[in-house]
Amino acid sequence: MILVVGHKNPDSDSICSALVAAELLKARGLEAKAVRQGEINRETQHILTTAGADQPELRTSVAGEKVWLVDYTDLAQAPDDLNEAEILGIVDHHRLGDVMTVNPLEAWIWPVGCTSTILFNLFKMENAPITKQTATLMISAILSDTVGFASPTCTQKDKDAVAELAVLAEIEDLDAFIQALLIAKTDIEGLSAAQLVEKDLKAYPFNGRDVVVGQIELATLDQVAIMIDALEADLERRCEQENLAFAALMLTDITTAQTRLLFKGEWSEKLAKHLSDGVLMMENTLSRKKQGWPWLQAELA
C-alpha cells in the first residue's frame, strides 16, 4: 500500500491532490490511499461535498510505509517520522525543498499554479480515465490555488487544464462555480485567532532557524479588523513556545490583491523600515509562494 500525503495544515490542493494521485496510482494497478496530516478547512469541505468525495483518513505517522508526497518538498511540512518511510514519488509546484531520498524516485515538479495541474497532465500522458469526481477535485484545487486565475502563480497550463476539466466535471457555469468556491474560501466566521493562524500555516527552515508564514484569504480586510491584536498575540506565542525566529501572517484581500502582513519574533526588526503608521501593506500581492515568501527571504537575509 502506498500512502499519498499532503503537507501539514492542509489546504484544498493538498487534500485534492492526495486523492487524485491515489487514483492515478490505482490506474497503474497499484494499491494506494490518500491520507491527511490535519483537519479539513471549510473550502476543502465544500469541494469534497461538491465532488461527492470522502475526506482522506487522518494519519500523522508514516514510519515503515511507502509514500508519495504531494504539494510540498520541505521536511518541516512532512510527517515527523518521514525519515523512517520510503519516498516513492513527489508531485509539487513549489520550490525544491530539503526532502532527500535513499532510493531513486518518480518526481514531477512544475512551475505551475497547482499540483493538480501536474496530475491532470500525468493522467493525460498515461491515458488514464478521469471520472467526474476526480475532474471536480482537480478543477476545484486549481481554481482555489490560482484564486480563480487571479494569482500571479497561474499559468496557461492551469487555464488549459481547467478548460478540459470543466467538461469532464460537467460544469455548465464556470463563473458561478468559481464564485461558490471563493465564498467558501473566505468564510472565517466563528474561527478563533489561533484557528485562523493555523488555517494555512507553513514552516520553513531559514538561515539555521525556524520560520513560519501563514496566509488568510479574505473577501475584505475588514473581516479581521477587530482581531489584529489577537492574531499578533498568537504569532508572539508561537515564537516563544516553538523557538521561532520569525512568524508572519499574510492577510490577503483576494478582490484587491492587497495584503497586510502581521509579524513577530526576534527578526521582526528587519521589516521595521517598511512600516507606515505601524502597518506593513503589500500591494499587488496574492501569492505566498511567488510573492510573499520570496520577498521575506530577501528581507530576512
C-alpha positions as a printed Julia matrix, in Angstrom:
301×3 Matrix{Float64}:
   0.0    0.0     0.0
   1.26   3.45   -0.93
   0.16   6.36    1.24
  -0.27   9.66   -0.59
   0.16  12.52    1.85
  -0.05  16.29    1.51
   1.52  18.86    3.82
   0.68  19.8     7.4
  -2.21  22.28    7.83
  -3.62  21.01    4.53
  -5.21  23.36    2.02
  -7.53  22.29   -0.79
  -4.76  21.42   -3.25
  -3.01  19.28   -0.65
  -6.17  17.26    0.03
  -7.47  17.09   -3.54
  -4.07  16.18   -4.98
  -3.64  13.38   -2.47
  -7.0   11.92   -3.51
  -6.25  12.39   -7.22
  -2.7   11.0    -7.05
  -4.04   7.91   -5.28
  -6.44   7.41   -8.2
  -3.56   7.77  -10.67
  -1.58   5.1    -8.83
  -4.62   2.82   -8.78
  -4.94   3.29  -12.55
  -1.41   1.9   -12.76
  -2.56  -1.21  -10.92
  -1.05  -0.22   -7.56
  -2.63  -0.13   -4.12
  -2.78   3.46   -2.88
  -4.65   5.51   -0.3
  -4.81   9.25    0.31
  -4.19  10.45    3.87
  -4.09  13.87    5.52
  -1.99  15.43    8.27
  -4.56  17.85    9.63
  -8.16  19.0     9.74
 -10.14  19.88    6.61
 -10.87  23.59    6.15
 -14.26  24.96    5.06
 -13.3   25.48    1.44
 -11.99  21.92    1.15
 -15.15  20.53    2.74
 -17.17  22.48    0.17
 -15.08  20.88   -2.59
 -15.42  17.37   -1.19
 -19.18  17.8    -0.85
 -19.45  19.13   -4.4
 -17.39  16.23   -5.74
 -19.13  13.62   -3.6
 -15.78  12.5    -2.18
 -14.88  11.38    1.33
 -12.12  13.15    3.19
  -8.85  11.2     3.49
  -8.01   9.37    6.69
  -6.1   11.4     9.32
  -2.59   9.99    9.52
   0.38  11.75   11.12
   2.79   8.8    11.23
   4.22   7.1     8.11
   7.1    5.13    9.64
   7.69   1.9     7.73
   5.35   2.91    4.89
   5.84   3.59    1.2
   4.72   7.15    0.46
   4.09   9.72   -2.24
   4.32  13.39   -1.31
   2.03  15.93   -2.94
   2.16  19.74   -2.77
   5.46  20.08   -0.83
   9.11  19.01   -0.61
  10.0   20.66    2.71
  10.66  18.36    5.68
   9.07  20.92    8.0
   5.75  20.29    6.24
   6.08  16.48    6.2
   5.1   13.86    8.78
   7.61  14.0    11.62
   8.78  10.43   11.01
   9.13  10.72    7.21
  12.79   9.67    7.51
  11.52   6.23    8.55
   9.43   5.85    5.38
  10.36   5.16    1.76
   9.5    8.02   -0.59
   8.49   6.61   -3.97
   7.15   9.75   -5.61
   6.73  13.51   -5.4
   4.33  15.82   -7.24
   4.71  19.5    -6.4
   4.57  23.04   -7.78
   6.68  24.84   -5.17
  10.4   25.41   -4.8
  12.53  22.3    -4.25
  12.87  21.85   -0.5
  15.11  19.71    1.7
  13.49  16.29    1.33
  16.09  13.64    0.47
  15.66  10.01   -0.55
  17.75   6.86   -0.29
  16.45   5.26   -3.48
  15.58   6.64   -6.93
  12.07   8.0    -7.15
   9.5    9.44   -9.53
   9.37  13.23   -9.19
   7.27  15.78  -11.06
   7.9   19.41  -10.06
   6.49  22.03  -12.42
   6.29  25.83  -12.03
   2.51  25.96  -12.38
  -0.28  27.27  -10.18
  -1.39  23.98   -8.66
  -0.26  20.4    -8.04
  -3.5   19.17   -9.58
  -2.49  20.76  -12.89
   0.53  18.46  -12.96
  -1.6   15.45  -12.04
  -4.08  16.26  -14.8
  -1.26  16.18  -17.33
   0.03  12.9   -15.88
  -3.43  11.37  -16.35
  -3.36  12.51  -19.98
   0.19  11.26  -20.56
  -0.78   7.82  -19.3
  -4.19   7.76  -20.99
  -5.74   7.06  -17.6
  -9.52   7.58  -17.32
 -10.7   10.65  -15.38
 -14.04  10.31  -13.59
 -16.4   13.2   -12.96
 -15.45  13.1    -9.27
 -11.71  13.21   -9.98
 -12.2   16.01  -12.5
 -14.19  18.01   -9.94
 -11.44  17.59   -7.36
  -8.75  18.72   -9.8
 -10.59  21.73  -11.22
 -11.54  22.87   -7.72
  -7.95  22.63   -6.49
  -6.64  24.59   -9.5
  -9.23  27.34   -9.13
  -8.56  27.51   -5.4
  -4.77  27.74   -5.69
  -4.92  30.28   -8.51
  -7.75  32.23   -6.81
  -9.91  31.86   -9.89
  -6.96  32.65  -12.25
  -6.18  35.93  -10.4
  -2.96  34.76   -8.75
   0.4   35.51  -10.41
   1.18  31.82  -10.0
  -1.46  31.0   -12.63
  -0.07  29.74  -15.95
  -1.52  28.83  -19.3
  -1.2   25.17  -18.31
  -3.57  25.82  -15.4
  -6.08  27.56  -17.65
  -5.88  24.8   -20.27
  -6.43  22.16  -17.59
  -9.5   23.98  -16.25
 -10.98  24.25  -19.75
 -10.76  20.48  -20.26
 -11.71  19.56  -16.7
 -14.84  21.73  -16.78
 -16.2   19.45  -19.49
 -15.26  16.27  -17.61
 -16.73  17.64  -14.36
 -19.92  18.66  -16.23
 -19.7   22.27  -15.02
 -22.06  24.41  -17.09
 -21.43  27.79  -15.43
 -17.75  28.15  -14.56
 -18.12  31.68  -13.17
 -20.79  30.53  -10.71
 -18.63  27.55   -9.75
 -15.68  29.87   -9.03
 -17.86  32.27   -7.05
 -19.15  29.5    -4.79
 -15.59  28.3    -4.25
 -14.32  31.77   -3.31
 -17.21  32.28   -0.88
 -16.21  29.06    0.89
 -12.53  30.05    0.76
 -13.13  33.35    2.57
 -15.57  32.03    5.2
 -13.88  32.62    8.57
 -16.94  33.24   10.73
 -16.58  31.87   14.25
 -12.89  30.96   13.96
 -10.53  31.98   16.78
  -7.25  33.81   16.24
  -5.3   30.57   16.77
  -7.51  28.73   14.27
  -7.03  31.49   11.7
  -3.24  31.46   12.05
  -3.2   27.66   11.85
  -5.58  27.63    8.87
  -2.81  27.77    6.25
   0.47  27.92    8.15
   3.7   26.67    6.59
   7.07  26.17    8.28
  10.37  26.9     6.57
  13.95  26.37    7.77
  15.9   29.57    7.07
  19.46  30.58    7.98
  19.66  27.86   10.59
  16.42  28.86   12.33
  12.74  28.01   12.02
  10.27  30.42   10.42
   6.51  30.13    9.85
   4.39  32.06    7.37
   0.61  31.77    7.29
  -1.99  33.23    4.99
  -5.68  34.05    5.36
  -7.53  34.76    2.11
 -10.35  37.25    2.67
 -13.13  38.96    0.77
 -12.18  42.15    2.63
  -9.6   43.02    5.28
 -12.47  44.3     7.43
 -13.28  40.66    8.23
 -10.32  40.53   10.65
 -10.06  44.2    11.66
 -11.14  43.58   15.27
  -8.84  40.54   15.57
  -5.48  42.1    14.73
  -4.28  42.24   18.36
  -5.32  38.63   18.96
  -3.64  37.45   15.75
  -0.4   39.21   16.65
  -0.54  37.77   20.16
  -0.86  34.28   18.69
   2.17  34.85   16.45
   4.13  36.05   19.5
   3.07  32.97   21.47
   4.26  30.65   18.7
   7.64  32.36   18.58
   8.1   31.9    22.32
   6.78  28.35   22.61
   8.36  26.96   19.43
  11.6   28.99   19.5
  10.82  30.57   16.13
  13.0   33.38   14.84
  10.07  34.84   12.92
   6.35  34.26   12.49
   4.25  36.09    9.9
   0.66  36.09    8.75
  -0.47  37.38    5.36
  -3.98  38.88    5.47
  -4.89  38.89    1.79
  -7.86  40.64    0.2
  -8.39  38.49   -2.88
 -10.58  41.12   -4.56
  -7.98  43.92   -4.44
  -4.74  41.87   -4.22
  -3.75  43.83   -1.13
  -2.01  42.02    1.72
  -1.45  43.27    5.25
   1.49  41.49    6.85
   1.49  40.78   10.58
   4.79  39.59   12.02
   6.51  38.83   15.31
   9.8   37.36   16.51
  13.4   38.41   17.03
  13.89  39.04   13.3
  10.94  41.46   13.14
  13.27  44.47   13.27
  14.42  43.61    9.74
  11.0   44.68    8.44
  10.55  47.79   10.58
  11.66  50.07    7.72
   8.6   49.0     5.69
   6.05  50.04    8.33
   3.78  53.01    7.72
   1.87  54.11   10.83
   2.67  50.73   12.33
   1.22  48.79    9.38
   3.01  46.87    6.62
   0.93  46.7     3.45
   2.0   44.7     0.38
   0.38  45.95   -2.81
  -0.5   43.57   -5.68
   0.28  40.56   -3.5
  -1.88  37.45   -3.68
   0.62  34.6    -3.56
   2.7   33.46   -0.59
   4.65  31.07   -2.83
   5.62  33.52   -5.57
   5.43  36.9    -3.82
   5.2   36.82   -0.02
   7.79  34.22    0.93
  10.41  35.15   -1.72
  10.2   38.79   -0.57
  10.5   37.78    3.07
  13.54  35.64    2.34
  15.32  38.59    0.75
  14.42  40.89    3.66
  15.27  38.41    6.43
  18.62  37.53    4.84
